[in-house]
Amino acid sequence: MDSPRTFKYLDLVMAAFVTILLISNIASSAKIIDWGMNIGGIPLAFDAGTLMFPLIYIFGDILTEVYGYRQSRRVIWVGFAAAALMSGCFWVIQHLPGEAQWQGYAGDAAYGAILGGVSSGGIIVASLTAYFLGEFSNSYILAKMKVATEGKHLWMRTIGSTVVGEGLDTTGFVLIATLFGVFPWELFWTLVLTNYIFKVAVEVVFTPVTYTVVGFLKRAEQEDYYDTKTNFNPFSLGV
């Protein structure tokens, strides 16, 4: 039996993917940004994690395009595990007794207000559930489109899969986070609309970068995977 292929850059792509996922989850809980603009009377305010979260979809596109859906699936689950571990660590920290001076200038109330969404699991549950829907649908659509287009029109595949994936991801994330009390209901449609527009726009703007990275990795790894016989079950961890 042939041994599994090894890749020079797959671990680095996975590390970047997981790092951005964790930072975006913390930022989402920590701050809501308002640029003072609106569309149809709906303010363009968004959670701070939105600034980085679209990059995860770009990495997801790169993983699926170069290494295939199965490798992308493994990386997604590694990110899920890391996010769950982070949530558990912040929960333990939240329930440990605070030092007296720290309680004076910060305190448990401030910790809960800023990191409560992470330590209580609200942001994590919202992120993982929404990302399960969004990223797997994104990777599935991109992989299927690659086979259907015979590897042509990368921009069509990345943007088309993102339009669907980000729609599911954004709506699911904001809905679940709001149900957990991380965001107020008054901001529901503002966050959904702003997050979706921003995330899709980032994908479009970064298309030349995606082309460059994909081209480099295909040459360096000598890999351009087509998912013609792939098991697309997201719970199948075999490669």
C-alpha positions as CSV (number, residue, x, y, z in Angstrom):
1,M,0.0,0.0,0.0
2,D,1.4,3.4,-1.0
3,S,2.2,5.7,1.9
4,P,0.2,9.0,2.2
5,R,1.7,12.0,0.4
6,T,3.5,14.6,2.4
7,F,3.2,18.3,1.6
8,K,5.6,21.1,2.3
9,Y,3.1,23.9,3.0
10,L,-0.1,22.1,4.2
11,D,0.9,22.4,7.9
12,L,1.6,26.2,7.5
13,V,-1.8,26.7,5.8
14,M,-3.5,24.8,8.6
15,A,-1.7,26.8,11.3
16,A,-2.7,30.1,9.6
17,F,-6.3,28.9,9.3
18,V,-6.6,27.9,13.0
19,T,-4.9,31.1,14.2
20,I,-7.3,33.3,12.2
21,L,-10.3,31.2,13.4
22,L,-9.3,31.7,17.1
23,I,-8.5,35.4,16.8
24,S,-11.8,36.1,15.0
25,N,-13.8,34.3,17.7
26,I,-12.2,36.4,20.4
27,A,-12.6,39.6,18.5
28,S,-16.3,38.8,17.8
29,S,-16.9,38.7,21.6
30,A,-14.8,41.7,22.4
31,K,-16.2,44.5,20.3
32,I,-18.8,45.7,17.9
33,I,-17.6,48.2,15.3
34,D,-19.7,51.0,13.8
35,W,-18.5,52.9,10.7
36,G,-21.3,55.4,10.9
37,M,-22.9,54.3,7.6
38,N,-26.2,52.6,6.7
39,I,-28.0,50.8,3.9
40,G,-31.7,51.4,3.8
41,G,-31.7,52.7,7.3
42,I,-29.8,49.6,8.6
43,P,-26.6,50.7,10.3
44,L,-23.4,49.1,9.0
45,A,-22.2,47.8,12.4
46,F,-20.4,44.5,12.7
47,D,-18.6,42.4,15.3
48,A,-14.8,42.8,15.2
49,G,-14.3,39.2,14.2
50,T,-15.7,40.0,10.8
51,L,-12.4,41.8,9.9
52,M,-10.5,38.5,9.9
53,F,-13.1,35.8,9.4
54,P,-13.4,36.2,5.6
55,L,-9.7,35.1,5.4
56,I,-10.8,31.7,6.7
57,Y,-12.9,31.2,3.7
58,I,-10.0,32.3,1.4
59,F,-7.9,29.6,3.1
60,G,-10.7,27.2,2.7
61,D,-10.8,27.9,-1.0
62,I,-7.1,27.4,-1.3
63,L,-7.1,24.2,0.7
64,T,-9.9,22.7,-1.4
65,E,-8.6,23.9,-4.8
66,V,-5.0,22.7,-4.2
67,Y,-5.3,19.7,-1.8
68,G,-8.9,18.6,-2.2
69,Y,-12.0,18.4,-0.1
70,R,-10.7,15.6,2.2
71,Q,-7.6,17.6,3.3
72,S,-9.8,20.7,3.8
73,R,-12.2,18.6,5.9
74,R,-9.3,17.6,8.3
75,V,-8.2,21.1,8.7
76,I,-11.7,22.3,9.5
77,W,-12.0,19.7,12.2
78,V,-8.6,20.7,13.7
79,G,-9.9,24.3,13.8
80,F,-13.1,23.1,15.6
81,A,-11.1,21.2,18.2
82,A,-8.8,24.2,18.8
83,A,-11.8,26.5,19.2
84,A,-13.5,24.2,21.7
85,L,-10.2,23.9,23.7
86,M,-9.9,27.7,23.7
87,S,-13.5,28.1,25.0
88,G,-12.9,25.6,27.8
89,C,-9.7,27.4,28.9
90,F,-11.5,30.8,29.0
91,W,-14.3,29.2,31.0
92,V,-11.9,27.8,33.6
93,I,-10.2,31.2,33.9
94,Q,-13.5,33.0,34.3
95,H,-14.4,30.8,37.3
96,L,-11.1,31.1,39.1
97,P,-10.9,33.7,41.9
98,G,-9.6,37.1,40.8
99,E,-6.8,38.9,42.6
100,A,-7.9,41.9,44.6
101,Q,-6.1,44.7,42.7
102,W,-7.2,43.2,39.3
103,Q,-10.8,43.2,40.6
104,G,-10.4,46.9,41.3
105,Y,-9.2,48.0,37.8
106,A,-10.9,45.3,35.7
107,G,-12.9,42.6,37.5
108,D,-15.1,39.7,36.7
109,A,-17.8,41.9,35.3
110,A,-15.4,43.3,32.7
111,Y,-14.1,39.9,31.9
112,G,-17.6,38.6,31.4
113,A,-18.6,41.6,29.2
114,I,-15.6,41.2,26.9
115,L,-14.8,37.5,26.9
116,G,-18.1,36.1,28.2
117,G,-19.1,35.1,24.7
118,V,-16.0,33.0,24.4
119,S,-15.9,31.6,27.9
120,S,-19.6,30.8,28.1
121,G,-19.5,29.1,24.8
122,G,-21.9,31.4,23.0
123,I,-19.5,32.6,20.4
124,I,-17.9,29.2,20.1
125,V,-21.2,27.3,19.6
126,A,-22.3,30.0,17.1
127,S,-19.0,29.9,15.3
128,L,-18.7,26.1,15.1
129,T,-22.3,25.5,14.1
130,A,-22.4,28.2,11.5
131,Y,-19.0,27.3,10.2
132,F,-20.0,23.7,9.9
133,L,-22.8,24.8,7.6
134,G,-20.8,27.5,5.8
135,E,-17.4,26.1,5.3
136,F,-18.4,22.6,4.4
137,S,-21.0,23.9,1.9
138,N,-18.3,26.3,0.5
139,S,-15.8,23.5,0.1
140,Y,-18.4,21.1,-1.4
141,I,-19.6,23.6,-4.0
142,L,-16.0,24.6,-4.9
143,A,-14.9,21.0,-5.3
144,K,-17.9,20.1,-7.4
145,M,-17.6,23.2,-9.6
146,K,-13.9,22.5,-10.2
147,V,-14.8,19.1,-11.6
148,A,-17.7,20.5,-13.6
149,T,-15.5,23.4,-15.1
150,E,-12.5,21.1,-15.6
151,G,-10.4,23.4,-13.4
152,K,-11.2,26.6,-15.3
153,H,-12.6,29.9,-14.0
154,L,-11.2,29.8,-10.5
155,W,-12.7,33.2,-9.7
156,M,-16.2,31.8,-10.5
157,R,-15.7,28.9,-8.1
158,T,-14.3,30.9,-5.2
159,I,-16.9,33.7,-5.4
160,G,-19.8,31.4,-6.2
161,S,-19.0,29.1,-3.3
162,T,-18.5,32.0,-0.9
163,V,-21.8,33.6,-1.8
164,V,-23.6,30.4,-0.6
165,G,-21.2,29.5,2.2
166,E,-21.0,33.0,3.8
167,G,-24.8,33.3,3.6
168,L,-25.3,30.2,5.7
169,D,-22.4,31.0,7.9
170,T,-23.3,34.6,8.7
171,T,-27.0,34.0,9.3
172,G,-26.4,31.0,11.5
173,F,-23.6,32.7,13.5
174,V,-25.5,35.9,14.3
175,L,-28.7,34.0,15.0
176,I,-27.1,31.5,17.5
177,A,-24.9,34.2,19.1
178,T,-28.0,36.4,19.6
179,L,-29.9,33.5,21.1
180,F,-27.0,33.0,23.6
181,G,-27.2,36.7,24.5
182,V,-23.8,37.7,22.9
183,F,-25.5,40.3,20.7
184,P,-28.8,42.2,21.3
185,W,-31.7,41.3,19.0
186,E,-31.9,45.0,17.9
187,L,-28.6,44.5,16.0
188,F,-29.6,41.2,14.4
189,W,-30.3,42.4,10.8
190,T,-27.6,45.0,11.0
191,L,-25.0,42.3,11.8
192,V,-26.3,39.8,9.3
193,L,-26.4,42.4,6.4
194,T,-23.0,44.1,7.3
195,N,-21.2,40.8,7.9
196,Y,-22.4,39.2,4.7
197,I,-21.6,42.2,2.5
198,F,-18.2,42.6,4.0
199,K,-17.2,38.9,3.8
200,V,-18.2,38.5,0.2
201,A,-16.5,41.8,-0.7
202,V,-13.3,40.6,0.9
203,E,-13.4,37.4,-1.2
204,V,-13.9,39.4,-4.4
205,V,-11.1,41.9,-3.6
206,F,-8.7,39.2,-2.6
207,T,-9.3,37.1,-5.7
208,P,-5.9,38.1,-7.3
209,V,-4.2,37.1,-4.0
210,T,-6.0,33.8,-4.1
211,Y,-4.9,33.2,-7.7
212,T,-1.3,33.9,-6.7
213,V,-1.3,31.7,-3.7
214,V,-3.1,28.8,-5.4
215,G,-0.6,29.0,-8.4
216,F,2.4,29.0,-6.0
217,L,1.1,26.0,-4.0
218,K,0.2,24.0,-7.0
219,R,3.7,24.4,-8.4
220,A,5.5,23.9,-5.1
221,E,3.5,20.9,-4.0
222,Q,3.0,19.4,-7.5
223,E,-0.6,18.9,-6.6
224,D,-3.9,20.0,-8.2
225,Y,-6.5,17.7,-6.7
226,Y,-9.9,16.9,-8.4
227,D,-12.6,15.5,-6.1
228,T,-14.0,13.0,-8.6
229,K,-14.3,10.1,-6.2
230,T,-14.4,11.9,-2.9
231,N,-16.7,10.9,0.0
232,F,-18.2,14.3,0.9
233,N,-19.5,13.2,4.3
234,P,-18.2,16.0,6.7
235,F,-18.0,13.5,9.5
236,S,-15.7,11.1,7.7
237,L,-12.2,11.9,8.9
238,G,-10.3,9.5,6.7
239,V,-8.1,10.8,4.0
